[in-house]
Amino acid sequence: MVKIQKLTLILFFLSFNGHTQTVFTIDNVQPASKQRLEVIDHTYFRLGYSPKHKNSAWVAYILTKEMANTKKAERAKTFKKDKSVSNSALSNDYKGSGYDRGHLCPAGDMAWNEEAMNTTFLMSNISPQMPELNRKKWKKLEEKVRLWAIENDSLLVITGAVLDSCGMGTIGKGKVFVPCRFYKIVIDISYPTYKAVAFIMDNANLNKDIFTYAVRIADVEAVTQLDFFPSLSSNSLIRKLEKEKIIDWKDKE
């Protein structure tokens, strides 16, 4: 059975002076934003939801080797209104829009548990994605992240829609904002080889290797206007990870 202490899972980071450890929980991953976001703990992941855009600016969760290797739940079939947020998008908003109901926290990452799987189908975890992105490069990136979890043991993943003025209009009666771009941050939190990479992908048909879209966490912060680790701003490891782009995990798709 997969053991996870929900969102109180403790992560250990060794500071670079070699003498002390900084211990923090995923509770520290609560990005600071200039936008009004509703922070919701959905047990298996946490998100910052924008009622104005009906999209989540960020979704954060832990993905371990055991979770990635465990496939117990069948893919859910029903998208549901998230009653935990105000002004939730509805599944019908997407009907006939030409956009997929794109997962932020992937259903595949939560296949280890039926409840966790079902939670990913809440509309707060869904954003309008072009089918050519959702079913191709975004899916490829999601699959790569699960592989990295198996290879590296434990990952911290933060992903979301870029909620800026570069929107592609709205869809549905609920006027759900269509983002121009999406991002994903992946941090290997397995001692002692901490490393990080991030990706920004246009909401379009992308044809290049996924690593073409690799950036630094700092680049994502600049684009999204989010500070992902405000409570750890003085931590030397976090500062280093935000500035690096380590893609030698696997350099090809």
C-alpha positions in Angstrom: 0.0 0.0 0.0 1.3 3.4 -0.9 2.1 5.4 2.3 1.7 9.1 2.1 0.9 11.5 4.9 -1.2 13.6 2.6 0.1 17.2 2.5 2.0 16.9 5.7 4.7 14.8 4.1 8.1 16.1 5.4 10.9 16.8 2.9 14.5 17.1 4.0 16.9 19.4 2.3 20.6 19.5 3.2 22.1 22.9 3.1 25.2 23.5 1.1 27.4 24.4 4.1 27.4 20.7 4.9 26.5 21.2 8.6 22.8 21.9 8.9 19.5 20.6 7.5 16.5 22.6 6.7 13.3 20.7 7.1 10.1 21.9 5.6 6.7 20.5 4.6 4.7 21.0 1.4 2.9 23.6 3.5 5.9 25.8 2.6 4.9 25.5 -1.1 2.2 28.2 -1.0 3.2 30.6 -3.8 2.8 34.3 -3.2 0.7 36.0 -5.9 -0.5 39.5 -6.7 -3.7 37.9 -7.9 -6.5 36.8 -5.6 -6.2 33.1 -5.3 -8.1 30.6 -3.2 -5.7 28.1 -1.7 -7.4 24.7 -1.3 -6.0 21.5 0.2 -7.4 18.6 -1.7 -5.5 16.0 0.4 -3.5 14.6 -2.6 -2.6 18.0 -4.0 -2.9 21.6 -3.1 -3.9 24.4 -5.5 -4.2 28.1 -5.9 -7.4 28.8 -7.8 -8.3 32.1 -9.5 -12.1 32.6 -9.4 -11.7 35.4 -12.0 -10.0 33.1 -14.5 -11.7 29.8 -13.4 -8.2 28.2 -13.7 -5.6 27.3 -11.1 -2.4 29.4 -11.1 -0.6 26.5 -9.4 -1.1 22.9 -8.3 1.5 21.3 -6.1 2.0 17.7 -5.0 4.5 15.0 -4.2 5.1 12.1 -6.6 7.1 9.1 -5.3 8.5 6.0 -6.9 6.0 3.9 -5.2 3.1 6.1 -6.3 4.3 6.1 -9.9 4.7 2.4 -9.9 1.3 1.6 -8.5 -1.7 1.4 -10.8 -4.8 0.5 -8.9 -7.4 3.0 -10.1 -9.1 3.1 -13.4 -9.3 6.5 -15.1 -12.3 8.4 -13.9 -14.9 9.4 -16.5 -16.7 12.3 -14.9 -15.5 15.9 -14.4 -17.1 17.5 -11.4 -17.7 21.1 -10.2 -15.3 21.9 -7.3 -17.6 23.0 -4.5 -14.5 24.0 -2.4 -13.8 27.1 -4.6 -16.0 30.0 -5.5 -17.0 30.5 -9.1 -15.9 27.0 -10.2 -15.8 26.2 -13.9 -18.2 23.5 -15.2 -17.6 20.7 -17.5 -20.2 22.0 -19.9 -18.2 25.2 -20.4 -15.9 23.1 -22.5 -18.6 21.5 -24.6 -18.1 22.4 -28.3 -15.2 24.7 -27.5 -12.6 22.8 -29.4 -10.4 22.6 -26.2 -9.6 19.6 -24.1 -10.3 19.4 -20.4 -6.6 19.4 -19.6 -5.4 18.1 -16.2 -2.9 20.1 -14.2 -2.2 17.4 -11.6 -2.3 14.4 -14.1 -4.8 11.6 -13.5 -1.9 9.2 -14.2 0.1 10.5 -11.3 -2.8 9.6 -9.0 -3.6 6.2 -10.4 -2.3 4.6 -7.1 -5.5 5.5 -5.3 -9.1 5.7 -6.5 -10.0 8.7 -4.4 -6.8 10.5 -5.5 -7.7 9.7 -9.1 -11.2 11.0 -8.8 -10.0 14.2 -7.1 -8.0 15.1 -10.2 -11.3 15.4 -12.1 -12.4 18.4 -10.1 -12.8 21.3 -12.4 -10.4 23.4 -10.3 -7.6 21.0 -11.6 -8.7 21.5 -15.2 -7.7 24.1 -17.8 -8.6 24.5 -21.5 -5.8 23.0 -23.6 -5.5 22.6 -27.3 -5.9 18.9 -28.1 -2.6 19.1 -30.0 -0.9 20.1 -26.7 -2.8 18.0 -24.3 -2.5 14.8 -26.2 1.1 15.2 -27.4 3.8 17.2 -25.8 2.0 17.9 -22.5 1.2 14.2 -22.2 4.8 13.3 -23.1 6.0 15.6 -20.3 3.6 14.0 -17.8 4.9 10.6 -18.8 8.5 11.8 -18.4 7.8 13.1 -14.9 6.4 9.7 -13.8 9.6 8.1 -15.2 11.7 10.6 -13.3 9.8 9.7 -10.1 10.7 6.0 -10.6 14.3 6.8 -11.4 14.9 9.4 -8.7 12.5 8.2 -5.9 10.7 11.4 -4.9 9.7 14.5 -6.7 8.0 17.8 -5.9 5.9 18.9 -8.8 4.3 22.3 -9.3 2.3 23.0 -12.4 -0.3 25.5 -13.6 -1.8 27.8 -16.2 -0.1 31.2 -16.9 -2.9 33.6 -16.0 -1.7 36.8 -17.8 -2.9 39.2 -20.5 -1.9 36.8 -23.2 -5.2 34.9 -22.9 -6.8 33.3 -25.9 -10.3 34.4 -25.0 -12.9 32.5 -23.0 -15.1 29.5 -23.4 -18.6 28.5 -22.3 -21.3 30.4 -20.6 -19.1 30.6 -17.6 -16.4 32.4 -19.6 -13.5 30.2 -18.6 -10.2 31.9 -19.4 -8.1 30.1 -22.0 -4.3 30.4 -21.2 -1.7 31.0 -23.8 0.9 29.0 -21.8 1.3 26.3 -19.2 4.2 25.5 -16.9 5.6 22.6 -14.9 8.3 22.6 -12.3 10.0 19.4 -11.2 12.3 19.2 -8.3 14.1 16.0 -7.4 14.0 16.0 -3.6 15.9 12.7 -3.1 18.9 13.1 -0.9 21.6 13.9 -1.9 21.1 14.7 -5.6 18.7 17.6 -5.5 18.1 19.1 -8.9 15.4 21.0 -10.7 14.0 21.8 -14.1 11.0 23.7 -15.3 9.1 23.9 -18.6 6.9 26.5 -20.2 4.8 25.3 -23.2 2.6 27.3 -25.4 -1.0 26.2 -25.7 -0.5 25.1 -29.3 0.7 22.2 -31.5 4.4 21.8 -30.4 6.7 19.7 -32.5 10.1 20.0 -30.9 11.7 17.8 -28.2 10.2 18.6 -24.8 13.6 19.8 -23.5 13.4 22.6 -26.0 10.9 24.1 -23.6 13.0 23.7 -20.5 13.6 26.8 -18.4 14.6 27.8 -14.9 12.2 28.1 -12.0 13.2 31.7 -11.9 11.9 32.1 -15.5 8.6 30.6 -14.5 8.4 33.0 -11.6 9.0 35.9 -14.0 6.3 34.8 -16.4 3.7 33.9 -13.8 4.5 36.6 -11.3 4.5 33.9 -8.6 7.0 33.5 -5.8 6.9 29.7 -5.3 8.8 29.5 -2.0 8.3 32.8 -0.2 8.8 31.3 3.3 12.2 29.9 2.1 13.6 32.9 0.4 16.7 32.9 2.6 17.4 29.2 2.0 20.6 28.8 -0.1 19.4 25.5 -1.7 16.1 26.9 -2.8 17.9 30.0 -4.3 20.2 27.7 -6.1 17.5 25.4 -7.4 15.5 28.4 -8.7 18.4 29.5 -10.9 19.4 26.1 -12.4 18.2 24.2 -15.3 19.4 20.6 -14.9 18.2 18.5 -17.9 20.7 15.6 -17.7 18.1 13.4 -16.1 17.4 12.3 -19.6 18.4 14.5 -22.5 16.0 12.9 -25.1 12.4 12.0 -25.2 
